[in-house]
Each structure stands twice: as structure tokens, then as C-alpha cells.
Amino acid sequence: MSADPKKVMVIGGGIAGLTAAWELSKCGVAVDLVEKSDHLGGHAIQYCCKATEECRQCGACSVEKMLKNVVEAPNINVHCGVEVGRVARNGGFEVGLQASSVAAPAVAPGCDQRYESNPLACAAARKFSKNNAALDCGRAPADLTVDAIILASGFAPFDATRKGTYNYGKLPNVVTGLELERGVRANGRVLRPSDGQAPAKVAFIQCVGSRDERLGNLWCSHVCCPYALRVSELMKHHNPEIEITVFYMDIQNTGNNFPAFYEKCKQDLQFVRNIPVDVYPMENDRLRMRYTTESDGTPVDAEFDMVVLSIGIMPGLDNQRIATLLEIGLDADGFFQSAERFNRTATANNGIFLAGTVGGPKTIAASMAHAGQAAYEAMKYLGGAE
Amino acid sequence: MTDIKQTDMEEITIATDVLVIGGGLAGVRAAAEIADLGYKVTLAEKSAALGGSQQNPGALFGLSAEEQRTVADTIQAVSAHAQVDVLTQTRVAAFAGVSGDFTVTLATAGDVRQQKVGAVVVAADFTLQPLNAAYGLSLSDGVVSQSQLDALLADKAAEARLGGKVVAFLVGFGQEGNPLVMKRVMKSVAALAAIEGCTVYVYVNNIKVAADSLEKLYMEGRSKGAIYFKLTEAPHVSPDGKAITYRDLVVRQDVELNPDLIVVEEALVADAENRQLAELLRIDQDAWNFLQSDNVHRFPIQTNREGVFVVGASRGIQDLPAVWTDAENTAMAVKGFLGNGTKRVPKGKAVVDNGKCTFCLTCYRCCPHGAIYWVAESNKAIISPVACQTCGICASECPMDAIQIGGFSDIELKAEFLGNLAGGAPRIVAFCCQNSAFEAGQMAAQFKMTLPAGLQMVKVPCAGKVDLDYILTALAEGADGVLVLTCHEGNCKSERGNTYASWRVEDAQRMLVEAGYEKDRLRFATLASNMGKEFSTLLLDMEARIKELGLSPLKN
């Protein structure tokens, strides 16, 4: 190894950023990992394990593992609670960091004594993972000098209030898929937000924000069918009596074993190929929806204890600012544009690489693979490093 | 029993040549990247030419002319690469050795050669399977497969032949399908719809659009006039292919269509020869004949054996950008594994006591990582420190107790759980896999979740290391309850460690019952590393049950 090891900045500490940082670190490259929130792991660290008796290959546990790898690696320097404010090219890159625009979550009182006092708040206060405990966030270091940049700033979950007729944010038992997963992670099972009771009847509405011509969102988010079906099967595992209806357009695959898994889902869940438009409040915080059956078009008026909006993957809210900073382009949807057809980590700016959902929707497994490729491309750019 | 220090290291020299099996695009890309890193690569392809068994990659992957040139250049570059030895019409005839020191026998028409390699990359191709039989159809002039349609569209006469015709596609009823299958359909739908007077109907089940740009491609076809009928049941097709009858969901009646041409979908499936390859290389397969077990610890390109990697269609159906991703991840993994040919490994990773070993080969058979071998002159089992992942399944299965795992020897583990039987009551010993339950337990403790006062967690490298003897000793020496906590089925880093653990718990439970004690003092459960809350719930439940049963009558 040379006396002056190469240095790479990874922007974003979600699963793609963690993976890229870890792969580079294994090759002897020093990494500055910049994360704007107060925790590593991004969205994926908030997802729950969806195993029943068997693992469903959702990949949520690999996020824990990668997070642990990164915080234990001596050559990865984590800067959390800060964001990139300035980038100048001079052979390598001169980077200025600034305080993050993301507010840290409020401290939940009581969590130091008893987690059970408020599981959701306590899990968030603990930054979702035991491996985040030692993070010291919010202190922007002096400028960084790096040889290459991997952009892994991730995605924004669809803002469900934009689909006003679902009354998300107004009715407590209308939740997003992300909130559902956070709940399972914190409580160990699905509970109704309004009363903390286990629901008996649950509906999933797929493609909320995705494949939506009216919103101009002409993409499938890849992850919503997998998480909806996996969490549904988990609920069924916890309570075989629960009734679950999945409203959908087209069901997307979960992995190689999808045909067998889907057969099981078809036995356990009710699939309705129809996306309801309105969610109405009922007594006891129950919810009412109207839809028509596919076979004969009969209108059905059904009540549920909980409605889950399967929100999708949207371009990061900061993408335009980052694109300007790094002098790289966005595609028509607002994700970062890759400069090559087959190698989707390449950007128009040599020395800057894309990893994970910055380039479009991906599952955890696909994000990790893409981030590994980005790390490899960065290594090639640095001339093999080591 | 020997006490082994994990800190002593030794240096082992390994082979650094690499074998790539399969000269399709994935194999070609992997070979090119690995050779660029300076390793010598043998690229073995069973057919006569590189580039894959598919005649028409342009249509298969929807490539533009420019992209097809990129692919052709890539293949050309590998053939010309000084570090790559390309062998066509070549198969793997035999495979022996351990990770870092494999001996491969390659058979090339009439010629057999043996070679030492440190790592192997498997790049099997997929196979195209027309699904006309699923619709009761035979291929004919009026009924063609997707591949036949691709060939038809590539012909300059396509426009004249298909103008003014009615074409119907049948998709997703003969198989579940995937985005690559769907992309082929959508590409040709868009091409047909652009032909003057050609009318296109697509009868489809789930439209698989979970890939880059597919939703837009779907829109493109429809904007050119193609009509998609989304059905959950296959339409009725007359055996001659002249009539398709389906239930129209809008007008709510049966409608008959008389197409000039029916295009039946094609499945993309794993190569049938994967089974033999898996046996030869001793790597696990999934239920669909792909060469990677369905296990998150393997993603993206790892297998159960160190130094054996899988790319592209070896492990699933993928589009070209994903193949590129696989190839580059593999090159990085190969570099990480081979390095410069010298590996530093812990000296006492797993040690066989030659005085005790009777060469029964139980360990060889149960090792999930193919890490155990022997040499003819000694007739004793040898554990490769390069290949071993220290799960300890062999140590617990060995009938002679001849194997010890560094850092987790019988003496060390027993000293840990016997010496520290915690103060609180009831005393509960939980053997926790370090990859899952131990992490969950740490999470529960750190998050201040409620846990039994008398809980003692014992970290094991894999639940497959938990001996029947540990369970019984813990109960005999003061534990009121014992749990063995491991990964979910399909999530064990050592594939079957959790299964071995469950068998041993069942055996121990039978022994307890036969001796007149309660079965519930012993429990097996599965957890993931992120299930802190479930860990807490499970342990409190166990504590409550032990309190009902009372303190253990087995205590001395």
C-alpha cells in the first residue's frame, strides 16, 4: 500500500452507501461517508424482518450486518448530520460540508428506563439500530479532499398526502408501507395506530404514487409488491384468522422463488384487481372503501381496520441541488442519469459514480449489488488503489 | 481437548489462476474484468463460439445496433486478451480440491487437460422454452414462439408480411414470467404496432414492469394502438389457433377474436446442465435449478463455497445491466479472495485431532462449505483454513469429538455457560447464533427492552455448533431452561446449521421426556438480527413458562 492511500467520499449512508463504503474499505481505500440524517442505514434500516417460519429474502437483516461492518471499519470516517455544500474539482475533489437541513428527531422521555413505554418513539430515538449508538452527529469537519465520489443519496418515499382521497394524515389507521414496517420492527407485530390493537381486517393498496400517469410517475417502484406480500404473509403467520385484501394492477416478483410464494399468497390473501379511489372514515376508526369485483363487476362496499398505502420510490428531494453541485445530469423522471447503457454506475462526470436508488427504484439486494459495482468502478478509476 | 488461540496466524499460498465456466455475455464480461486485474483466466465454453447460446441477443435483450456492437466488441476483446485462454467446445469433466487449490479437468473434443485454479466463476446461460403446449397449441405458420417472431421482425420483409394483419400475444398464463420476458414482448408489440395496418392484442396476466423503463415501453406500445387485455385466467384458444375467446370485463360477455398470427410466450429457464455442475462443484442450488441457494447471505454472487462465484443466468434471469453488475462484483470478490496468492488465516480455525479421527468422513459429508478433504497417505480428515467458515457443524456432528473450533472450543464454551450461570432466577441459558439471535439479544438489551433477570446469552458461531452435550450439561448444571436460537430456514449462513440445531433440540427433548422431565424446559426458535422486540417477547414467554414449571429438578 502506498504511503498516501486513496480516498473516496460516499454521499449517503443508506444500504447502497454502506455497501460501497464497506467494499472500498476492504480494498484499503479510506472512505468519508457523509450522511445528512442522524443515523446510518437510511430507509432500509427501518424495515422489519418478514420471515415466518422461513426467511423471505427481503434483505432487511443484511442492512444491520452492513451497518455493523461500516461502524467497525477503522478506515471509514462517518460524518452524520451534515451534507455536502460545495464541491470543487482540482484533479481530485475539494468538498465543503455544512450542517444538515434534516432535523434530528426529538428525544423520547422514558426510553432510557423502559423501551416498552413507547416502542415507536424509542426505536427512532435509538436510531433504529444498536450499531448506530456510537454515532456522534452534526459536527461538520473542515473541508475534505477526496479522489473520487460515490453518490448514494437514495430516494424519497412517495408523499401519500398527494393522493388526497385516501385521507392519509387525517385518518389514523391509513398508514404507509414504510410506517407499517417501522411498526413491526418496533412492536414485533402489526398494531392499529388508533388503539394499539391487532387488526382483524387489513387492506393494501398497491402502486400509490407509482405507475401513475396523472402524476407523471411512469415507473414501477420494484419494492412495493414484495413488501406488501411479505408483510401480509407475516401477519397471516401471526394470526391465521386475519383477513387481508390486496388491491393491485399487476403483481411484481419477489425473487427466483416468486412462483411458489405467489401460490401461497393466493391461498392466504384476497387479490382484487382494482385500485379503490376513496377511503372513508367509519365508527371506531374503521375505514370503508368501494370497489367492483373483477369477475362480474358487482360493486362491493367493504370495511377494514387498517388500510396500508404501498407507497413507492421517488427521486430524492435534494436531487436537483446535488446534480448541480456535482455537475451530473438527471433523467426525465428526476433520478440520476447513468452515462452508459450497460454500466449504470457511470456518470457524465469522470470520477463520480452512482450507487443504489439514486439511479432508479431498486430492492435492497439490487442496491447492494449496484453499490458493489460502483465501488469496483471507483477502484478502477483510482488505478487499482492499494 | 485442546484450547486453541484464534490470534495465531499462518500464511498459506494459493493458486491464482481463475476458471470461468460459460462463455455467454456474463462469462465473457467476468473473464475480461478478472484478466484486467492481472489474473490468468481460462474461459471454458461448451458450444463452438463465445457470446452465448442465444442466436439473437439483439432481440432477446432489446439492444440497439450500437449496443449490439458494444457487445460484439466485448466478446472480441476477450478473445484477444493476452491473459485469457479461450477454450470452446469444452466441458468440466472433473473437479477436486478445496478453495484456493482446486484441480479442474477440462475436456475439449478429444483432448483432456488438468489445471490448478484458485477460484471458479460459473456463468451458465439460460435456456429458451416456448410455452405453446401450455395453451394447447402447436407451433405452425399461424402460431409462433417469441423467438420466431423476433426472427420474423428482424427480416426486412416483416412489414410486407405483417401489414394489415391481426396479431395476438399470449403472455403470463403459461408461467409467472419476469421483466425480461415482458420486455421482449413489449419491444415486439411496439414494433408490430408501428407497422401500417397491423393490429396488436396482448392477452396478459400480471404485467411485469419492475425494471428500468418498462412502464414507459408499455405506454409506448399502447400509444401506438396495441390493446392489452389483462386477465387472471388464460383465454380459451382453439387448437388450430384460429380463435381466441375471452371474457371481456368491460362489456361483461365472451368475445371471440380471429387472429392471423398468435405469438406464444417463451420462458427463460435455468440451464438443465446446472444440476451436474452443482454436483461437480459441490455448490447448492435453489428450487428452480439456479446455481445459488435462495439465501440473502449469498447475494449477489457468492455460493456456499469460498472461491466459487456465480454470475448472470447462473443465479437468475437478468437483463444486461445486471449481468454487468454481477461480473464486476465477481471481479472484486475474486480479487478479495485471491489477492496476491498469499492468504493470512488464523492458525487454529478448526483443528482435527488425528489421534481421535477414525476417517469416517461424517465431517466431509456435513460440511456446507466443502472445506474438508483428505490426502491418500494420511487417511485423516483435513480442514482447509481458507475454505472453513468456522460454523462448527462438523465439530458437533463428529462421532469421535475429534474437531475443535478456534475461539469456540468445547472447553471455552462450557466454561462460559457454566461459570456464569447468572444471578437472577429462573436461570435461562440461551445459545445464540452470532449472526442472528445474538445480535437481536444485544439490540434488545441496548434498547432497554425487558429481559429475564436470569438470562445468560451464549454466543455460538452458528447454532449448528450447539452440541447435544451442551444442552444437557446446561440443564444438569443449574439452568432452569435452555433455548437454542438460530436463523430462519433459508437464512443460515452455513445453509443447514439451523436444521442440525433443530434436530439436536428434538433429540434432547425426547431424552428429557424419557427421563421424566418437562419438554418445555428446552426450546428452539428462529430469529433475525433485527428482531430485538421478538427476542424480548420470546424470552419473557420462556421465563413465564419456567416459572410455571418451577426451578429445575435436575440441579445437583
Interface residues (C-beta under 8 A of the other chain):
Chain A: E23 K26 C27 C48 C49 A51 T52 E53 E54 C55 Q57 G59 A60 C61 S62 V63 E64 K65 K68 C111 D112 Q113 R114 Y115 E116 P119 C122 A123 R126 S129 K130 A133 R185 A186 N187 G188 R211 E213 L218 W219 C220 S221 H222 C225 M249 D250 I251 Q252 N253 G255 N256 N257 F258 P259 A260 Y262 R273 E294 D296 G297 R341 F342 N343 R344 G360 P361 A365 A366 M368 A369 H370 G372 Q373 A375 Y376 E377 M379 G384
Chain B: L37 E67 T70 Q175 E176 N178 P179 N206 I207 K208 V209 A210 A211 D212 S213 L214 E215 K216 M219 K230 T232 L249 R252 D286 A287 W288 F290 D294 N295 V296 H297 F299 P300 I301 G316 L320 P321 A322 V323 W324 T325 D326 E328 N329 A331 M332 K335 G336 N435 S436 E439 Q442 M443 Q446 F447 K448 M449 T450 C487 H488 E489 G490 N491 T526 A528 S529 N530 M531 G532 K533 E534 S536 T537
